[in-house]
Amino acid sequence: MTSIFLIIAFSVYTYTNIKNLVNDQEAVAHTNDVLYNLEEILSEIREAENSQRGYLLSLNDKFLADYWG
């Protein structure tokens, strides 16, 4: 009887740990997605700043061409 109880307890413990592991992995994947998206946004901001700087230094409209649709 004790061995059956131990098997059931161990099974519940294992199931709980696997469920927590899957949840943690999903959270890490979500965090990685957010970080990737933030890096893309920062890249766009840097590009816009560089274009603005180029235009202000040269008054050449080619630096603004990407933002005029």
All heavy atoms as an XYZ file, in Angstrom:
564
protein
N       0.818     -1.193      0.000
C       0.000      0.000      0.000
C       0.865      1.262      0.000
O       0.543      2.238     -0.666
C      -0.927     -0.053      1.229
C      -1.929      1.032      1.247
S      -3.093      0.790     -0.108
C      -4.281      1.982      0.296
N       1.931      1.227      0.752
C       2.827      2.376      0.830
C       3.482      2.644     -0.516
O       3.660      3.800     -0.913
C       3.915      2.130      1.900
O       3.293      1.849      3.143
C       4.809      3.323      2.049
N       3.824      1.583     -1.223
C       4.484      1.765     -2.514
C       3.542      2.413     -3.534
O       3.978      3.233     -4.345
C       5.009      0.432     -3.043
O       3.953     -0.482     -3.205
N       2.270      2.082     -3.499
C       1.309      2.698     -4.411
C       1.173      4.186     -4.092
O       1.136      5.032     -4.987
C      -0.063      1.986     -4.327
C       0.053      0.564     -4.866
C      -1.126      2.767     -5.090
C      -1.197     -0.259     -4.712
N       1.108      4.504     -2.804
C       1.039      5.905     -2.396
C       2.281      6.662     -2.868
O       2.167      7.790     -3.370
C       0.891      6.006     -0.870
C       0.944      7.419     -0.390
C      -0.133      8.272     -0.564
C       2.085      7.904      0.224
C      -0.078      9.580     -0.129
C       2.153      9.211      0.659
C       1.060     10.059      0.485
N       3.454      6.072     -2.740
C       4.691      6.729     -3.174
C       4.709      6.935     -4.686
O       5.153      7.982     -5.172
C       5.905      5.917     -2.730
C       6.233      5.970     -1.239
C       7.387      5.016     -0.918
C       6.566      7.380     -0.817
N       4.229      5.962     -5.426
C       4.173      6.090     -6.888
C       3.224      7.216     -7.285
O       3.538      8.040     -8.149
C       3.763      4.751     -7.538
C       4.891      3.734     -7.390
C       3.405      4.947     -9.008
C       4.527      2.340     -7.836
N       2.062      7.287     -6.649
C       1.101      8.344     -6.956
C       1.681      9.709     -6.569
O       1.584     10.669     -7.341
C      -0.247      8.073     -6.251
C      -0.924      6.840     -6.866
C      -1.164      9.293     -6.331
C      -2.145      6.369     -6.114
N       2.279      9.807     -5.405
C       2.861     11.070     -4.948
C       3.976     11.508     -5.891
O       4.066     12.695     -6.257
C       3.379     10.924     -3.524
N       4.817     10.581     -6.276
C       5.911     10.909     -7.194
C       5.367     11.328     -8.562
O       5.891     12.251     -9.184
C       6.859      9.710     -7.344
C       8.043      9.991     -8.207
C       9.046     10.847     -7.789
C       8.134      9.428     -9.472
C      10.129     11.118     -8.591
C       9.217      9.699    -10.296
C      10.226     10.550     -9.842
N       4.318     10.689     -9.010
C       3.710     11.044    -10.298
C       3.132     12.455    -10.260
O       3.314     13.240    -11.199
C       2.601     10.053    -10.662
O       3.139      8.766    -10.835
N       2.447     12.807     -9.187
C       1.895     14.151     -9.037
C       3.023     15.175     -8.977
O       2.970     16.225     -9.620
C       0.987     14.238     -7.784
C       0.619     15.684     -7.468
C      -0.255     13.386     -7.960
N       4.054     14.875     -8.204
C       5.210     15.771     -8.092
C       5.880     15.969     -9.456
O       6.198     17.092     -9.844
C       6.202     15.181     -7.087
C       7.472     15.968     -6.952
C       7.500     17.172     -6.261
C       8.656     15.501     -7.517
C       8.669     17.893     -6.144
C       9.836     16.217     -7.408
C       9.843     17.411     -6.712
O      10.994     18.116     -6.594
N       6.062     14.900    -10.203
C       6.681     14.976    -11.529
C       5.815     15.775    -12.488
O       6.307     16.634    -13.228
C       6.930     13.566    -12.085
O       7.766     12.843    -11.164
C       7.595     13.609    -13.438
N       4.523     15.524    -12.479
C       3.600     16.258    -13.345
C       3.651     17.755    -13.039
O       3.709     18.590    -13.951
C       2.176     15.723    -13.176
C       1.150     16.554    -13.903
C       0.975     16.412    -15.280
C       0.371     17.491    -13.227
C       0.043     17.171    -15.961
C      -0.558     18.262    -13.906
C      -0.719     18.101    -15.262
O      -1.638     18.861    -15.940
N       3.639     18.104    -11.771
C       3.689     19.515    -11.370
C       4.985     20.167    -11.835
O       4.976     21.286    -12.354
C       3.548     19.637     -9.843
O       2.323     19.020     -9.432
C       3.542     21.091     -9.409
N       6.093     19.479    -11.668
C       7.380     20.033    -12.105
C       7.451     20.199    -13.618
O       7.981     21.195    -14.114
C       8.532     19.165    -11.609
C       8.829     19.390    -10.147
O       8.468     20.414     -9.583
N       9.488     18.426     -9.529
N       6.930     19.252    -14.355
C       6.929     19.354    -15.817
C       6.032     20.512    -16.260
O       6.389     21.277    -17.149
C       6.494     18.019    -16.458
C       7.586     16.973    -16.259
C       6.186     18.201    -17.937
C       7.200     15.577    -16.687
N       4.875     20.661    -15.608
C       3.971     21.763    -15.933
C       4.659     23.109    -15.655
O       4.578     24.043    -16.462
C       2.694     21.635    -15.117
C       1.636     22.638    -15.481
C       0.359     22.370    -14.701
C      -0.676     23.430    -15.032
N      -1.900     23.232    -14.267
N       5.350     23.234    -14.532
C       6.088     24.454    -14.204
C       7.209     24.707    -15.208
O       7.455     25.857    -15.591
C       6.647     24.395    -12.792
C       5.568     24.486    -11.737
O       4.485     24.989    -11.994
N       5.865     23.988    -10.549
N       7.878     23.671    -15.624
C       8.953     23.794    -16.602
C       8.423     24.314    -17.938
O       9.020     25.204    -18.553
C       9.651     22.445    -16.795
C      10.820     22.401    -17.767
C      11.958     23.280    -17.267
C      11.289     20.977    -17.958
N       7.290     23.797    -18.366
C       6.679     24.248    -19.615
C       6.255     25.714    -19.497
O       6.489     26.514    -20.405
C       5.480     23.347    -19.994
C       4.669     23.957    -21.124
C       5.970     21.958    -20.376
N       5.652     26.082    -18.373
C       5.253     27.476    -18.159
C       6.464     28.405    -18.163
O       6.416     29.499    -18.735
C       4.478     27.623    -16.855
C       3.102     27.010    -16.917
O       2.554     26.810    -17.996
N       2.535     26.704    -15.767
N       7.540     27.992    -17.515
C       8.757     28.798    -17.493
C       9.346     28.945    -18.887
O       9.800     30.028    -19.269
C       9.803     28.185    -16.556
C       9.411     28.274    -15.096
O       8.475     29.048    -14.773
O      10.033     27.567    -14.271
N       9.314     27.880    -19.664
C       9.844     27.929    -21.024
C       9.017     28.869    -21.892
O       9.555     29.614    -22.701
C       9.888     26.519    -21.615
C      10.705     26.377    -22.869
C       9.913     26.679    -24.130
O       8.696     26.551    -24.149
N      10.600     27.077    -25.172
N       7.705     28.858    -21.707
C       6.840     29.770    -22.448
C       7.119     31.221    -22.065
O       7.117     32.107    -22.922
C       5.370     29.427    -22.203
C       4.931     28.144    -22.873
C       3.530     27.709    -22.472
O       2.923     28.350    -21.576
O       3.047     26.727    -23.051
N       7.388     31.466    -20.780
C       7.708     32.823    -20.332
C       9.031     33.292    -20.926
O       9.162     34.450    -21.341
C       7.760     32.871    -18.804
N      10.001     32.408    -21.003
C      11.289     32.758    -21.605
C      11.119     33.044    -23.088
O      11.689     34.014    -23.610
C      12.325     31.627    -21.365
C      13.565     31.834    -22.206
C      12.689     31.543    -19.895
N      10.339     32.251    -23.775
C      10.097     32.476    -25.202
C       9.403     33.821    -25.412
O       9.756     34.567    -26.334
C       9.258     31.340    -25.785
N       8.442     34.150    -24.568
C       7.759     35.439    -24.666
C       8.732     36.586    -24.426
O       8.718     37.585    -25.151
C       6.602     35.504    -23.671
C       5.940     36.846    -23.620
N       5.149     37.321    -24.634
C       5.978     37.817    -22.686
C       4.723     38.531    -24.325
N       5.217     38.854    -23.144
N       9.576     36.452    -23.430
C      10.575     37.482    -23.140
C      11.511     37.669    -24.323
O      11.835     38.809    -24.693
C      11.386     37.108    -21.880
O      10.487     37.005    -20.775
C      12.452     38.141    -21.578
N      11.932     36.594    -24.945
C      12.794     36.690    -26.115
C      12.086     37.396    -27.270
O      12.706     38.193    -27.984
C      13.289     35.313    -26.544
C      14.333     34.770    -25.601
O      15.024     35.519    -24.916
N      14.447     33.456    -25.543
N      10.796     37.121    -27.456
C      10.023     37.806    -28.498
C       9.949     39.309    -28.225
O      10.112     40.123    -29.134
C       8.600     37.238    -28.588
C       8.562     35.848    -29.177
O       9.554     35.440    -29.832
O       7.531     35.156    -28.984
N       9.701     39.667    -26.969
C       9.622     41.078    -26.606
C      10.964     41.759    -26.833
O      11.027     42.862    -27.394
C       9.160     41.237    -25.136
C       9.319     42.675    -24.656
C       7.715     40.782    -24.981
N      12.042     41.126    -26.428
C      13.372     41.710    -26.619
C      13.693     41.881    -28.099
O      14.272     42.896    -28.508
C      14.441     40.841    -25.945
C      14.422     40.854    -24.418
C      15.421     39.831    -23.872
C      14.713     42.242    -23.884
N      13.309     40.920    -28.917
C      13.533     41.022    -30.364
C      12.758     42.204    -30.940
O      13.295     42.987    -31.721
C      13.125     39.717    -31.057
C      13.233     39.794    -32.551
C      14.470     39.664    -33.177
C      12.111     40.010    -33.340
C      14.581     39.754    -34.553
C      12.207     40.096    -34.707
C      13.452     39.960    -35.316
O      13.550     40.052    -36.684
N      11.491     42.325    -30.532
C      10.673     43.434    -31.028
C      11.220     44.784    -30.574
O      11.217     45.748    -31.351
C       9.223     43.273    -30.581
C       8.523     42.128    -31.274
O       8.891     41.747    -32.380
N       7.515     41.570    -30.626
N      11.691     44.867    -29.353
C      12.283     46.113    -28.870
C      13.545     46.463    -29.644
O      13.787     47.631    -29.952
C      12.599     46.009    -27.373
C      11.400     46.064    -26.438
C      11.844     45.792    -24.999
C      10.690     47.391    -26.538
N      14.331     45.468    -29.981
C      15.542     45.719    -30.770
C      15.181     46.227    -32.160
O      15.854     47.112    -32.694
C      16.387     44.443    -30.870
C      17.731     44.646    -31.513
C      18.618     45.645    -30.797
O      18.622     45.664    -29.555
O      19.311     46.433    -31.486
N      14.115     45.693    -32.747
C      13.659     46.171    -34.043
C      13.213     47.636    -33.950
O      13.523     48.443    -34.833
C      12.493     45.311    -34.556
C      12.900     43.931    -34.988
C      13.721     43.929    -36.250
O      13.348     44.632    -37.195
O      14.744     43.231    -36.280
N      12.499     47.977    -32.895
C      12.044     49.357    -32.706
C      13.240     50.290    -32.526
O      13.293     51.368    -33.129
C      11.081     49.450    -31.507
C       9.769     48.744    -31.828
C      10.828     50.902    -31.103
C       8.861     48.534    -30.634
N      14.199     49.880    -31.717
C      15.396     50.703    -31.517
C      16.162     50.897    -32.814
O      16.689     51.985    -33.079
C      16.301     50.074    -30.456
C      15.830     50.220    -29.015
C      16.741     49.422    -28.081
C      15.792     51.669    -28.602
N      16.205     49.875    -33.631
C      16.878     49.982    -34.915
C      16.180     51.012    -35.806
O      16.839     51.824    -36.466
C      16.908     48.613    -35.601
O      17.486     48.705    -36.871
N      14.844     50.983    -35.824
C      14.083     51.959    -36.612
C      14.306     53.378    -36.089
O      14.416     54.324    -36.872
C      12.591     51.616    -36.596
C      12.236     50.362    -37.339
C      12.394     50.501    -38.837
O      12.133     51.593    -39.370
O      12.788     49.512    -39.472
N      14.352     53.520    -34.774
C      14.583     54.848    -34.188
C      15.969     55.360    -34.562
O      16.130     56.533    -34.931
C      14.393     54.804    -32.654
C      12.920     54.605    -32.329
C      14.930     56.071    -31.990
C      12.638     54.334    -30.862
N      16.966     54.494    -34.472
C      18.329     54.901    -34.855
C      18.388     55.329    -36.313
O      19.034     56.321    -36.669
C      19.314     53.765    -34.601
C      19.651     53.560    -33.164
C      20.764     52.512    -33.001
N      20.785     52.044    -31.641
C      20.388     50.838    -31.252
N      19.979     49.950    -32.140
N      20.421     50.495    -29.989
N      17.705     54.573    -37.166
C      17.686     54.907    -38.592
C      17.016     56.258    -38.823
O      17.502     57.077    -39.609
C      16.957     53.816    -39.378
C      16.978     54.033    -40.869
C      16.278     52.917    -41.621
O      16.244     51.782    -41.121
O      15.759     53.204    -42.708
N      15.918     56.523    -38.123
C      15.230     57.807    -38.255
C      16.111     58.946    -37.751
O      16.181     60.021    -38.367
C      13.910     57.781    -37.497
N      16.802     58.732    -36.635
C      17.701     59.763    -36.112
C      18.834     60.058    -37.089
O      19.196     61.216    -37.298
C      18.277     59.333    -34.765
C      17.287     59.369    -33.628
C      17.870     58.839    -32.334
O      18.879     58.090    -32.369
O      17.316     59.169    -31.274
N      19.391     59.024    -37.669
C      20.472     59.211    -38.641
C      19.986     59.961    -39.872
O      20.680     60.839    -40.393
C      21.083     57.872    -39.046
C      21.898     57.255    -37.933
O      22.384     57.948    -37.056
N      22.029     55.941    -37.957
N      18.782     59.631    -40.329
C      18.224     60.327    -41.490
C      17.959     61.789    -41.156
O      18.248     62.692    -41.958
C      16.934     59.663    -41.953
O      17.208     58.369    -42.441
N      17.422     62.038    -39.984
C      17.165     63.414    -39.564
C      18.473     64.200    -39.477
O      18.563     65.338    -39.939
C      16.450     63.433    -38.217
C      16.162     64.847    -37.701
C      15.587     64.835    -36.302
O      15.870     63.939    -35.509
N      14.776     65.837    -36.000
N      19.473     63.582    -38.897
C      20.777     64.239    -38.772
C      21.351     64.554    -40.157
O      21.868     65.650    -40.401
C      21.741     63.353    -37.984
C      23.054     64.008    -37.656
C      23.973     63.094    -36.837
N      23.332     62.623    -35.620
C      22.957     61.362    -35.394
N      23.160     60.436    -36.318
N      22.380     61.019    -34.268
N      21.262     63.592    -41.067
C      21.769     63.802    -42.421
C      21.055     64.936    -43.118
O      21.684     65.765    -43.792
N      19.730     64.984    -42.940
C      18.970     66.062    -43.570
C      19.331     67.417    -42.963
O      19.538     68.406    -43.680
C      17.472     65.824    -43.430
C      16.650     66.991    -43.927
C      16.515     67.223    -45.288
C      16.046     67.873    -43.032
C      15.784     68.308    -45.759
C      15.319     68.953    -43.489
C      15.191     69.161    -44.851
O      14.476     70.237    -45.314
N      19.414     67.490    -41.647
C      19.710     68.770    -40.997
C      21.105     69.282    -41.332
O      21.314     70.497    -41.413
C      19.550     68.640    -39.478
C      18.113     68.440    -38.986
C      18.095     68.169    -37.489
C      17.238     69.626    -39.339
N      22.046     68.369    -41.539
C      23.408     68.798    -41.879
C      23.538     69.198    -43.337
O      24.323     70.094    -43.672
C      24.410     67.689    -41.557
C      24.630     67.412    -40.070
C      25.506     66.183    -39.892
C      25.252     68.618    -39.385
N      22.772     68.558    -44.215
C      22.969     68.792    -45.651
C      21.771     69.450    -46.344
O      21.899     69.914    -47.471
C      23.259     67.475    -46.354
O      22.102     66.652    -46.342
N      20.615     69.450    -45.690
C      19.351     69.905    -46.294
C      19.043     69.178    -47.597
O      18.354     69.682    -48.466
C      19.357     71.425    -46.511
C      19.463     72.264    -45.242
C      19.507     73.737    -45.592
C      18.315     71.961    -44.294
N      19.518     67.946    -47.703
C      19.282     67.101    -48.863
C      18.067     66.213    -48.574
O      18.058     65.434    -47.618
C      20.529     66.249    -49.152
C      20.427     65.488    -50.444
O      19.342     65.244    -50.944
N      21.570     65.111    -50.978
N      17.040     66.305    -49.430
C      15.801     65.561    -49.220
C      15.946     64.046    -49.336
O      15.061     63.311    -48.905
C      14.735     66.027    -50.218
C      14.230     67.425    -49.897
O      14.465     67.895    -48.770
O      13.606     68.039    -50.791
N      17.035     63.571    -49.886
C      17.191     62.113    -50.036
C      17.211     61.416    -48.678
O      16.856     60.251    -48.569
C      18.458     61.777    -50.819
C      19.740     61.920    -50.044
C      20.945     61.426    -50.824
C      22.172     61.518    -49.920
N      23.315     60.900    -50.497
N      17.600     62.133    -47.634
C      17.620     61.535    -46.297
C      16.212     61.314    -45.745
O      16.020     60.510    -44.844
C      18.419     62.409    -45.331
C      19.890     62.406    -45.599
C      20.495     63.474    -46.233
C      20.675     61.334    -45.228
C      21.861     63.476    -46.489
C      22.030     61.318    -45.477
C      22.624     62.383    -46.123
N      15.229     62.031    -46.291
C      13.858     61.903    -45.822
C      12.998     61.033    -46.735
O      11.824     60.816    -46.448
C      13.234     63.295    -45.696
C      13.958     64.260    -44.761
C      13.251     65.611    -44.778
C      14.038     63.726    -43.356
N      13.552     60.538    -47.797
C      12.785     59.784    -48.806
C      12.089     58.561    -48.204
O      10.955     58.231    -48.595
C      13.701     59.360    -49.945
N      12.722     57.900    -47.261
C      12.114     56.699    -46.663
C      10.872     57.019    -45.850
O      10.074     56.134    -45.554
C      13.125     55.992    -45.767
C      14.257     55.359    -46.541
O      14.077     55.114    -47.749
O      15.322     55.128    -45.947
N      10.694     58.256    -45.464
C       9.593     58.625    -44.569
C       8.495     59.390    -45.285
O       7.553     59.852    -44.656
C      10.145     59.442    -43.395
C      11.238     58.660    -42.692
C      12.575     58.954    -42.924
C      10.922     57.596    -41.860
C      13.566     58.206    -42.310
C      11.896     56.842    -41.253
C      13.223     57.152    -41.478
O      14.190     56.411    -40.891
N       8.571     59.531    -46.595
C       7.554     60.249    -47.355
C       6.610     59.320    -48.092
O       5.958     59.706    -49.017
C       8.226     61.193    -48.351
C       8.732     62.440    -47.708
C       8.542     62.830    -46.432
C       9.514     63.458    -48.331
N       9.168     64.012    -46.190
C       9.765     64.433    -47.347
C      10.019     63.636    -49.599
C      10.496     65.561    -47.607
C      10.749     64.762    -49.838
C      10.991     65.723    -48.851
N       6.575     58.075    -47.674
C       5.628     57.145    -48.259
C       6.011     56.718    -49.554
O       5.993     56.222    -50.472
